Amino acid sequence: MKGKNKVLRGILGIVIASFLMTMVMSVGSATELPASNFSLEGNTWTLTSFIAGEEVQSPIQNTTITAYFENGSITGNAGCNNYFGGYTIDGNKINISKPLGSTMMYCEPEEVMQQEYLYLEMLGNVTTCTIAENQLTLSTDDNVSLVYNATEAPEFDLEGNTWTLTSFIAGEEVQSPIQNTTITAYFENGSITGNAGCNNYFGGYTIDGNKINISKPLGSTMMYCEPEEVMQQEYLYLEMLGNVTTCTIAENQLTLSTDDNRTLVYQVEAED
């Protein structure tokens, strides 16, 4: 608890009086979700502040923390890693699954990772949800809040974008691609191409709503790359890709899932 409080004090060190006054007025006028012009679902919510009691802190400079809710699934970026999980809501009561899954990158400085740990811990403990105008407030039972503003997210289509793999997920296990390997997928007019970490691959696909079928076996070039783990990863990726059945896009994140609870998560970079 002492170490946890030290991290909390280190991140929540600045009191912004004018912002706090605005928050009090906004939260005081907030009602249950249907009263706002903004819906919890379908909007990209960008974190503006952590609040613990009377202490308010903005996210660390040059980090962006987001949350996106859709059909019982929450996804977003915690300042370094993408995260994902489930949620249920009843009026202004919300329950977010924990632990939340995430990719496994490390970002510097260390304070970014401390902030990410704090954010995911707070997010997993929220119990109430209020929206006032374009502001979302998620609060815990112990007087801690996460405050977001709604922002317009760029719309990404499955086709015409290069999707870069960020994680393999099997049940609750999450694994990032091996360092110095890049795995991609590109969909266009019923054809899928990409790189599996060593070899280029190609094949066909059909899609109907969020249902997708990718031809198997996928064709590929026949190079060998070292170390052996790169080839093992490539085999796993192509095997999973050939078995995906559902396809969802939230913000700039593509999720392809199989019927046996395995998932490939990709990201596409927004153009400036």
VOGU-3710 file (C-alpha; in Angstrom, 3 decimals, decimal comma):
1> mkgknkvlrg> 0,000/0,000/0,000  2,871/2,376/0,832  4,504/1,817/-2,576  1,163/2,228/-4,288  0,546/5,524/-2,497  4,013/6,722/-3,471  3,265/6,095/-7,152  -0,116/7,778/-6,745  1,414/10,858/-5,112  4,101/11,011/-7,776
11> ilgiviasfl> 1,520/11,101/-10,554  -1,232/13,038/-8,815  0,925/15,978/-7,656  -0,576/19,077/-9,278  -3,802/20,708/-8,132  -5,551/22,635/-10,872  -8,054/24,831/-9,060  -9,876/26,209/-12,065  -10,343/22,731/-13,548  -11,610/21,425/-10,241
21> mtmvmsvgsa> -14,276/24,149/-10,110  -15,386/23,176/-13,597  -15,521/19,522/-12,582  -17,675/20,247/-9,527  -20,153/22,190/-11,628  -20,204/19,531/-14,360  -20,554/16,531/-12,083  -23,208/18,301/-10,060  -25,347/18,741/-13,162  -24,695/15,278/-14,624
31> telpasnfsl> -27,555/12,797/-14,865  -27,729/9,224/-16,027  -26,343/8,391/-19,439  -29,446/8,905/-21,619  -29,626/12,636/-20,673  -26,469/13,535/-22,637  -26,136/14,183/-26,348  -23,020/11,966/-26,191  -23,372/8,209/-25,809  -20,904/6,090/-23,875
41> egntwtltsf> -20,635/3,783/-26,874  -19,243/4,735/-30,250  -17,159/7,689/-29,063  -13,435/7,884/-28,492  -12,919/9,183/-24,953  -9,557/10,865/-24,282  -8,404/11,123/-20,667  -7,973/14,679/-19,416  -7,336/14,057/-15,715  -6,869/11,665/-12,836
51> iageevqspi> -8,641/12,772/-9,644  -7,962/11,394/-6,165  -9,892/13,290/-3,510  -8,975/16,926/-4,139  -5,820/16,166/-6,129  -6,040/16,517/-9,911  -3,365/15,536/-12,418  -3,309/15,626/-16,195  -1,682/12,755/-18,132  2,072/13,006/-18,629
61> qnttitayfe> 3,036/15,255/-21,527  3,174/13,512/-24,918  1,064/10,562/-23,711  -2,511/9,992/-24,838  -4,850/7,730/-22,881  -8,114/6,680/-24,513  -11,166/4,483/-23,985  -13,652/3,199/-26,543  -16,826/1,333/-25,544  -18,832/-0,779/-27,988
71> ngsitgnagc> -21,174/-3,762/-27,543  -19,806/-4,775/-24,143  -16,135/-4,437/-25,126  -13,739/-1,713/-24,020  -10,530/-0,973/-25,902  -8,069/1,884/-25,817  -4,515/2,992/-25,212  -3,114/3,379/-21,689  -0,307/5,748/-22,676  2,030/3,030/-23,937
81> nnyfggytid> 0,129/-0,226/-24,510  -3,238/-0,978/-26,077  -5,680/-2,579/-23,644  -8,957/-4,456/-23,971  -11,641/-6,097/-21,871  -15,369/-6,276/-21,237  -17,902/-4,165/-19,399  -21,528/-4,158/-18,291  -23,649/-1,113/-17,515  -26,935/-0,590/-15,686
91> gnkiniskpl> -28,082/3,044/-15,506  -25,058/4,923/-14,182  -23,517/1,768/-12,673  -20,640/0,252/-14,630  -18,494/-2,825/-14,131  -15,269/-3,276/-16,103  -13,635/-6,697/-16,263  -10,313/-7,166/-14,540  -7,604/-7,809/-15,055  -7,757/-5,976/-18,364
101> gstmmycepe> -5,649/-7,487/-21,143  -2,970/-5,406/-22,837  -0,026/-5,531/-25,182  3,384/-5,875/-23,535  5,542/-3,010/-24,776  7,835/-0,975/-22,523  7,925/2,797/-22,913  10,292/5,333/-21,442  10,548/7,201/-19,192  9,603/4,944/-16,279
111> evmqqeylyl> 6,900/7,425/-15,237  4,918/6,480/-18,354  4,723/2,872/-17,184  3,818/3,957/-13,629  1,023/6,086/-15,079  -0,190/3,160/-17,193  -0,262/0,847/-14,164  -2,203/3,425/-12,163  -4,679/4,072/-14,981  -5,467/0,394/-15,597
121> emlgnvttct> -5,820/-0,250/-11,871  -8,212/2,703/-11,475  -10,168/1,737/-14,599  -10,675/-1,800/-13,339  -12,170/-0,468/-10,095  -14,666/2,100/-11,401  -18,288/1,592/-10,366  -20,143/4,678/-11,641  -20,343/6,419/-14,989  -21,701/9,912/-15,701
131> iaenqltlst> -21,744/12,008/-18,868  -22,198/15,791/-18,868  -22,055/17,416/-22,311  -18,908/15,898/-23,893  -17,318/14,839/-20,597  -17,262/11,297/-19,238  -16,461/10,653/-15,561  -15,718/7,153/-14,298  -15,496/6,933/-10,510  -14,570/4,333/-7,905
141> ddnvslvyna> -16,128/3,806/-4,496  -13,067/5,346/-2,789  -13,350/8,855/-4,287  -11,061/8,341/-7,281  -12,148/9,440/-10,770  -11,027/9,295/-14,374  -12,253/12,195/-16,503  -12,394/12,053/-20,311  -13,515/14,289/-23,167  -15,159/12,909/-26,294
151> teapefdleg> -13,044/13,284/-29,410  -13,744/12,368/-32,987  -11,843/9,267/-34,036  -10,740/8,787/-37,632  -12,768/6,106/-39,379  -10,756/3,184/-40,670  -11,949/0,587/-43,141  -10,739/-2,986/-43,205  -9,661/-2,517/-46,807  -6,966/-0,157/-48,019
161> ntwtltsfia> -5,021/0,082/-44,740  -1,845/-1,673/-43,647  -2,619/-3,308/-40,303  0,385/-4,029/-38,051  0,049/-6,800/-35,458  0,442/-5,653/-31,847  -0,521/-8,812/-29,973  -1,503/-12,467/-30,002  -4,159/-13,349/-27,418  -5,095/-16,842/-26,252
171> geevqspiqn> -7,630/-16,725/-23,435  -6,078/-14,411/-20,837  -2,519/-14,757/-22,204  -1,232/-11,841/-24,261  1,975/-11,879/-26,271  3,548/-9,171/-28,395  5,425/-10,090/-31,597  9,100/-11,012/-31,176  11,362/-7,979/-31,057  12,563/-6,775/-34,473
181> ttitayfeng> 9,804/-8,649/-36,317  6,898/-6,874/-38,007  3,710/-8,728/-38,915  1,227/-7,038/-41,233  -2,060/-7,601/-43,045  -3,510/-5,733/-46,006  -7,042/-6,389/-47,285  -8,240/-5,294/-50,734  -10,974/-6,581/-53,066  -11,149/-10,040/-51,549
191> sitgnagcnn> -7,381/-10,545/-51,354  -5,233/-10,504/-48,223  -1,465/-9,956/-48,337  1,133/-9,170/-45,720  4,290/-10,218/-43,960  4,251/-12,916/-41,274  7,516/-11,831/-39,624  9,783/-13,534/-42,159  7,850/-14,465/-45,308  5,295/-12,586/-47,345
201> yfggytidgn> 1,927/-14,327/-47,473  -1,189/-14,078/-49,646  -4,677/-15,502/-49,970  -8,354/-14,659/-50,260  -11,104/-13,626/-47,871  -14,824/-13,036/-47,740  -16,665/-10,860/-45,238  -20,309/-10,554/-44,200  -20,962/-7,987/-41,479  -18,475/-8,832/-38,732
211> kiniskplgs> -18,044/-12,398/-39,996  -14,867/-13,096/-41,947  -13,482/-16,173/-43,667  -9,849/-16,320/-44,755  -8,751/-18,976/-47,214  -6,443/-21,695/-45,998  -3,832/-22,744/-46,426  -2,459/-19,271/-47,131  0,323/-19,111/-49,709  3,723/-17,685/-48,759
221> tmmycepeev> 7,304/-17,259/-49,861  9,751/-19,878/-48,583  12,563/-18,027/-46,797  14,063/-19,189/-43,502  14,765/-16,593/-40,809  16,703/-16,929/-37,592  16,309/-17,425/-34,730  14,007/-20,445/-34,842  11,471/-18,604/-32,690  10,717/-16,287/-35,647
231> mqqeylylem> 9,613/-19,263/-37,731  7,571/-20,672/-34,853  5,847/-17,313/-34,495  5,168/-17,218/-38,238  3,588/-20,681/-38,155  1,403/-19,679/-35,192  0,333/-16,438/-36,849  -0,640/-18,030/-40,178  -2,467/-20,867/-38,397  -4,460/-18,395/-36,275
241> lgnvttctia> -5,138/-16,112/-39,240  -6,548/-18,986/-41,261  -9,005/-19,790/-38,470  -10,412/-16,348/-37,647  -14,184/-15,988/-37,915  -14,995/-12,487/-36,598  -13,640/-9,048/-37,393  -14,136/-5,819/-35,420  -12,651/-2,343/-35,796  -12,595/0,188/-32,939
251> enqltlstdd> -10,707/3,454/-33,414  -7,502/2,419/-35,211  -7,543/-1,155/-33,877  -8,518/-4,266/-35,820  -9,379/-7,435/-33,906  -9,626/-10,817/-35,644  -10,915/-13,644/-33,447  -11,350/-17,391/-33,738  -14,156/-19,527/-32,324  -11,797/-20,972/-29,683
261> nrtlvyqvea> -11,060/-17,646/-27,946  -7,850/-16,724/-29,760  -7,350/-13,234/-31,104  -5,031/-11,236/-33,340  -4,923/-7,506/-32,593  -3,604/-5,005/-35,148  -3,193/-1,262/-35,300  -3,042/1,203/-38,142  -1,346/4,566/-37,860  -3,495/7,638/-38,507
271> ed> -2,178/9,983/-41,167  -1,161/13,439/-39,992
//
